[in-house]
Each structure stands twice: as C-alpha cells, then as structure tokens.
Amino acid sequence: MVKAYTQEHVYKHPWERVTSASWRKFADPENKRTLSHILEVDTLSHKLDSLSGKLYTTRALTIHAPGPWFLRKIVGQDICHCVESTVVDAQSKSMQLTTRNISLQKFIEVEEKIRYEPHPENLTGWTVCRQETSIRIKPLSALASMAEKVEQRCAERFMQNSVKGREVMERICKYLEAESGGIASNFH
C-alpha cells in the first residue's frame, strides 16, 4: 500500500528569490528552530554542466524520523538518513528537488519531489511550488500489519513539516526582498 499526496503553494515572490530561499532554508539558526526535525545537512556534490547550464547538487540530510512514536520504537532508531538531489535550470526557470530515504528502507520508502517554477498567471512576480510525497510501508516488514495507520501518521507529520518549511521560505523571501530593496535604494 502507498500513501501519496500532493500540495501546491504559491509564493508571491519571483522565482529567483524563492530558489535562493530554498538554498538558505537550513542555514539560519532561527530556521533551525522551526525545522527542528532536520538535524544535519551536508553537500555531497555540486556540479554545473557548462553545456546545458544546469546545476546539479546532491545533499545528505539527517532527520528526526517522521511518524508516530511507536514507529520509532519498532524500527529501533529515531533518525533517518536521506539523499536530496536538486536540478536547477536557470534558463527554463525550474528547480526540482527529489528526496529519498536511504536508511530504514527495509521498513519504509519515502520519496518527496518539490518543483519551483514561475506561476503561469504572473511569470515574473510569483512562484508555484508543487510537492508530491509518497510513503510506502514494505509488505513483509514488522510494520506491515499496521501499514495504513503508519502511512497516515507519517503523511500527517510530513504535511505539518511542509507548513513549517513554507513559513521558513516566506521568512527568507521577505528578508531577501528587504535586502535587495535596501541595496537598490543605496544606489539612488
């Protein structure tokens, strides 16, 4: 069984600002308090393809395992290691992040895809964020008998964390907007 859901959010900020905010969301101490489930973020690779102009980045994320307390009790650990692969195409103005768990795979598979693109109704001023998440309990794991309940609780936790992530992104976008406004006003 697979629990899947999609969310869409419109940032009333240009694509360049939103994608800049995405890169900064794990760095600021205030954001770390809001996103307390993210324990560590390490960049594994960073490559710019000079022919296509695309930026490819891979990061390792260590997170406090999502889901209910009994899930952490059954699997015997409360952290999960994930890999986030990001492709930024500045020419077409698209940024796609794909995150998958690499630990706990014998119990659960989680994949999250986030895509940022200019909003079709306001290409220069707004950015649409589409998030797709799928959660699948392995059929022969210790969690199989309660798979539906575990998937639902994990989905609820992911949705709560998504709200926190959007709050952080909005805060960073407003900071970047103020920062660029301050710089621009100094040149007049």
Phi, psi and chi 1 to 4 in degrees:
 res  aa     phi    psi   chi1   chi2   chi3   chi4
   1 MET       -  143.2  179.9  167.3 -160.5      -
   2 VAL  -126.4  132.8  174.6      -      -      -
   3 LYS  -102.0  118.3  179.3   74.6  175.4  173.6
   4 ALA  -129.4  145.8      -      -      -      -
   5 TYR  -151.2  157.9   67.3   92.2      -      -
   6 THR  -127.9  150.1   60.0      -      -      -
   7 GLN  -135.8  152.4  -62.6 -178.0   83.2      -
   8 GLU  -134.7  138.9 -169.5  170.9  -68.9      -
   9 HIS  -139.4  139.8  179.2   74.5      -      -
  10 VAL  -106.9  121.3  176.0      -      -      -
  11 TYR   -91.4  128.6  -68.5   98.8      -      -
  12 LYS   -86.5   52.9  -55.9 -119.1  170.6  133.2
  13 HIS  -141.6  151.9  -60.4  -81.0      -      -
  14 PRO   -65.6  156.7    7.4   -8.7      -      -
  15 TRP   -53.8  -43.9  179.6   83.7      -      -
  16 GLU   -59.7  -39.4  -66.0   82.0   -0.3      -
  17 ARG   -71.2  -42.9 -174.3  176.0  -59.0  142.3
  18 VAL   -65.3  -42.2  172.4      -      -      -
  19 THR   -70.1  -34.1   54.4      -      -      -
  20 SER   -62.2  -41.3  -68.7      -      -      -
  21 ALA   -63.3  -38.1      -      -      -      -
  22 SER   -59.5  -41.1  177.4      -      -      -
  23 TRP   -67.1  -28.5  -70.6  115.4      -      -
  24 ARG   -94.6   -7.0  -64.5 -177.8 -177.5 -164.0
  25 LYS   -63.6  -23.6   71.4 -178.5  172.6 -172.9
  26 PHE   -95.9   -5.1  -60.9  129.1      -      -
  27 ALA   -89.1  -37.5      -      -      -      -
  28 ASP   -76.3  136.4 -177.2   81.4      -      -
  29 PRO   -57.7  -37.4  -23.9   31.7      -      -
  30 GLU   -64.2  -39.1 -174.5  174.7  -17.5      -
  31 ASN   -67.3  -34.4  -61.0  -17.8      -      -
  32 LYS   -63.3  -31.8  -72.6 -179.0  179.4 -178.4
  33 ARG   -69.3  -42.7  -78.8 -168.0  -64.5  -82.5
  34 THR   -67.6  -42.7  -55.6      -      -      -
  35 LEU   -98.5   50.4  -58.6  173.5      -      -
  36 SER   -63.9  -16.0   58.6      -      -      -
  37 HIS   -73.7  -17.0   62.6  -71.1      -      -
  38 ILE   -89.1  112.4  -54.1  -68.3      -      -
  39 LEU   -90.6  -37.4  -55.8  174.9      -      -
  40 GLU  -154.6  145.5 -134.0  175.5  -68.2      -
  41 VAL  -136.0  124.1  178.9      -      -      -
  42 ASP  -129.6  132.4  -64.4  -61.0      -      -
  43 THR   -80.5  124.2  -59.6      -      -      -
  44 LEU   -94.8  -37.9  -58.3  175.1      -      -
  45 SER  -153.4  155.1   68.3      -      -      -
  46 HIS  -151.7  112.2 -163.5   70.5      -      -
  47 LYS  -138.4  132.2 -180.0 -175.2  127.7 -163.6
  48 LEU  -104.0  120.1  178.9   61.7      -      -
  49 ASP   -82.7  109.2 -177.8  -31.8      -      -
  50 SER   -66.6  -25.8   57.4      -      -      -
  51 LEU   -75.1  -47.0  -66.1  176.4      -      -
  52 SER   -90.5  -19.9   68.6      -      -      -
  53 GLY    77.5   11.2      -      -      -      -
  54 LYS   -90.1  144.2  -67.5 -179.2 -178.1  178.0
  55 LEU  -104.3  127.0  174.0   65.4      -      -
  56 TYR  -114.5  126.6  -63.3   88.8      -      -
  57 THR  -134.0  140.7  -57.2      -      -      -
  58 THR  -125.1  129.1  -56.6      -      -      -
  59 ARG  -127.1  149.1  -60.1 -166.1  -67.1 -175.0
  60 ALA   -99.1  131.0      -      -      -      -
  61 LEU  -118.4  134.1  -75.6   75.5      -      -
  62 THR  -111.7  121.6  -57.1      -      -      -
  63 ILE  -125.3  156.2   63.3  169.4      -      -
  64 HIS   -70.7  123.5 -171.4  -95.9      -      -
  65 ALA   -51.8  126.2      -      -      -      -
  66 PRO   -71.7  159.9   27.5  -32.7      -      -
  67 GLY   109.1  176.2      -      -      -      -
  68 PRO   -72.2  161.7   25.1  -31.8      -      -
  69 TRP   -58.5  -35.9   64.5  -90.6      -      -
  70 PHE   -68.7  -26.0   60.5   83.2      -      -
  71 LEU   -65.7  -45.1  172.8   62.9      -      -
  72 ARG   -64.2  -33.8  -67.7 -172.0  -64.1  -87.2
  73 LYS   -66.5  -42.5 -170.8   82.1  168.6  162.4
  74 ILE   -69.0  -44.1  -68.1  169.6      -      -
  75 VAL   -81.1  -13.8  -60.2      -      -      -
  76 GLY    80.3   14.0      -      -      -      -
  77 GLN  -153.3  156.4   64.9 -173.4   77.4      -
  78 ASP  -118.8   14.1   62.5   -6.1      -      -
  79 ILE  -122.7  156.2   62.4  167.3      -      -
  80 CYS  -136.5  138.6 -178.7      -      -      -
  81 HIS  -102.4  134.0  -60.0  -75.2      -      -
  82 CYS  -131.2  160.0  -58.1      -      -      -
  83 VAL  -120.2  130.2  171.7      -      -      -
  84 GLU  -111.7  122.5  174.3 -167.1   81.6      -
  85 SER  -109.0  129.0  -58.5      -      -      -
  86 THR  -123.5  136.9  -56.5      -      -      -
  87 VAL  -125.1  122.6  179.2      -      -      -
  88 VAL  -114.1  123.8  179.9      -      -      -
  89 ASP  -115.6   95.4 -174.7  -17.5      -      -
  90 ALA   -66.8  -28.0      -      -      -      -
  91 GLN   -66.1  -46.6 -173.2  174.9    5.8      -
  92 SER   -93.6    0.7   68.5      -      -      -
  93 LYS    54.1   62.7  -68.8 -166.5  174.3 -178.8
  94 SER  -137.6  142.0  103.0      -      -      -
  95 MET  -133.1  123.9  178.0 -179.9 -166.2      -
  96 GLN  -125.1  128.4  179.4  158.8  -31.9      -
  97 LEU  -114.0  131.1  -60.5   90.7      -      -
  98 THR  -123.7  122.4  -57.3      -      -      -
  99 THR  -119.8  132.4  -53.2      -      -      -
 100 ARG  -133.6  145.2  -66.9 -179.6  177.9   94.5
 101 ASN   -76.2  143.3   64.9  -55.7      -      -
 102 ILE  -113.9  -17.3   55.6  170.5      -      -
 103 SER  -104.2  165.2   63.7      -      -      -
 104 LEU    64.7   15.4  -53.0  177.6      -      -
 105 GLN   -65.6  -22.9  -74.8 -174.3  -18.1      -
 106 LYS   -72.8  -14.3   66.9 -179.1 -178.6 -179.4
 107 PHE  -105.3  -44.1  -61.9  104.7      -      -
 108 ILE  -149.5  144.0 -172.9  169.4      -      -
 109 GLU  -120.5  127.7  -71.3  178.8  -14.4      -
 110 VAL  -126.1  133.3  178.3      -      -      -
 111 GLU  -133.7  130.7  179.7 -179.4   76.4      -
 112 GLU  -125.3  129.7  177.4 -175.4   55.4      -
 113 LYS  -120.0  129.6  -69.9 -176.5  178.8 -177.0
 114 ILE  -124.8  132.8  -61.8  174.9      -      -
 115 ARG  -129.4  129.3 -174.3  172.8 -166.4   92.1
 116 TYR  -110.9  127.6  -61.3  103.1      -      -
 117 GLU  -145.6  155.7  -63.1  175.6  -53.3      -
 118 PRO   -57.8  141.6  -25.0   34.8      -      -
 119 HIS   -71.5  132.5 -166.8  -75.0      -      -
 120 PRO   -60.7  -24.1   12.5  -19.6      -      -
 121 GLU   -89.5  -13.5  -66.8  174.3   20.4      -
 122 ASN  -153.6   78.3 -173.3  -18.2      -      -
 123 LEU   -61.1  -30.2  -67.5  171.1      -      -
 124 THR  -100.5  -12.8   58.3      -      -      -
 125 GLY  -112.6  -23.9      -      -      -      -
 126 TRP  -125.3  158.6  -64.3   -7.1      -      -
 127 THR  -131.2  133.4  -56.4      -      -      -
 128 VAL   -99.3  135.4   64.4      -      -      -
 129 CYS  -116.2  122.1  170.2      -      -      -
 130 ARG  -113.5  127.4  -69.4 -177.9 -176.6   89.9
 131 GLN  -121.3  128.3  176.7 -175.9   10.6      -
 132 GLU  -122.2  129.3  -59.9  172.4   22.1      -
 133 THR  -129.7  135.7  -55.0      -      -      -
 134 SER  -128.1  139.3   66.8      -      -      -
 135 ILE  -129.0  125.3  -58.4  162.4      -      -
 136 ARG  -133.6  121.4 -176.2  173.6   86.9   89.1
 137 ILE   -82.1  133.9  -59.4  -63.1      -      -
 138 LYS   -68.3  134.4  -66.6  -72.3 -175.6   96.9
 139 PRO   -62.8  -28.2   11.0  -16.4      -      -
 140 LEU  -104.5   12.5  -61.8  175.9      -      -
 141 SER   -83.5  172.2   75.0      -      -      -
 142 ALA   -64.5  -14.4      -      -      -      -
 143 LEU   -94.8   -6.5  -57.0  176.2      -      -
 144 ALA   -56.7  -38.5      -      -      -      -
 145 SER   -66.7  -22.1   64.7      -      -      -
 146 MET  -121.1   29.1   56.2 -176.3  116.8      -
 147 ALA   -54.9  -47.4      -      -      -      -
 148 GLU   -61.3  -43.7 -168.7  170.8  -23.0      -
 149 LYS   -66.3  -42.6 -175.5  174.5 -172.0  164.7
 150 VAL   -64.8  -44.8  171.0      -      -      -
 151 GLU   -60.4  -42.0  -71.9  167.0  -12.2      -
 152 GLN   -63.9  -45.3 -179.7   61.9   38.4      -
 153 ARG   -65.2  -39.2  -65.2  -71.0  -62.4  -87.0
 154 CYS   -64.0  -42.5  -72.1      -      -      -
 155 ALA   -61.6  -41.8      -      -      -      -
 156 GLU   -60.6  -43.4  -71.1  166.9    6.3      -
 157 ARG   -65.3  -42.3 -179.0   65.7   56.7   90.9
 158 PHE   -61.4  -40.1  -90.4   90.4      -      -
 159 MET   -67.1  -39.5  -65.8 -169.2   46.5      -
 160 GLN   -62.1  -43.4  -69.1  165.8   -1.4      -
 161 ASN   -68.3  -31.0  -71.2  -21.4      -      -
 162 SER   -63.2  -40.2  -65.8      -      -      -
 163 VAL   -62.0  -44.3  169.5      -      -      -
 164 LYS   -61.5  -42.1  -68.2  176.9 -174.9  178.1
 165 GLY   -62.1  -41.1      -      -      -      -
 166 ARG   -65.8  -38.0  -73.6 -168.0  -63.8  -85.9
 167 GLU   -60.5  -44.3  -71.4  170.9    9.4      -
 168 VAL   -64.1  -45.2  164.0      -      -      -
 169 MET   -60.3  -43.5  -69.7  -74.4  -69.6      -
 170 GLU   -62.0  -42.7  -74.6  -70.8   -8.2      -
 171 ARG   -62.1  -44.4 -176.7  169.4   46.1 -116.4
 172 ILE   -66.8  -41.9  -63.0  169.9      -      -
 173 CYS   -59.6  -42.5  -76.1      -      -      -
 174 LYS   -65.7  -38.5  -72.6  177.9  179.5  154.0
 175 TYR   -63.1  -47.2  168.7   78.7      -      -
 176 LEU   -63.1  -37.9  -68.7  170.8      -      -
 177 GLU   -63.7  -45.6 -179.5  177.6   32.9      -
 178 ALA   -64.8  -40.6      -      -      -      -
 179 GLU   -61.7  -46.1 -175.9 -180.0   77.0      -
 180 SER   -69.8  -34.0   66.7      -      -      -
 181 GLY   -65.1  -41.1      -      -      -      -
 182 GLY   -65.4  -40.0      -      -      -      -
 183 ILE   -66.7  -45.7  -68.6  171.0      -      -
 184 ALA   -61.9  -40.2      -      -      -      -
 185 SER   -70.6  -23.3   64.4      -      -      -
 186 ASN   -72.5  -20.3  -72.1  -23.8      -      -
 187 PHE   -88.6   -6.1  -70.5  108.6      -      -
 188 HIS   -90.8      -  -65.2  -65.8      -      -
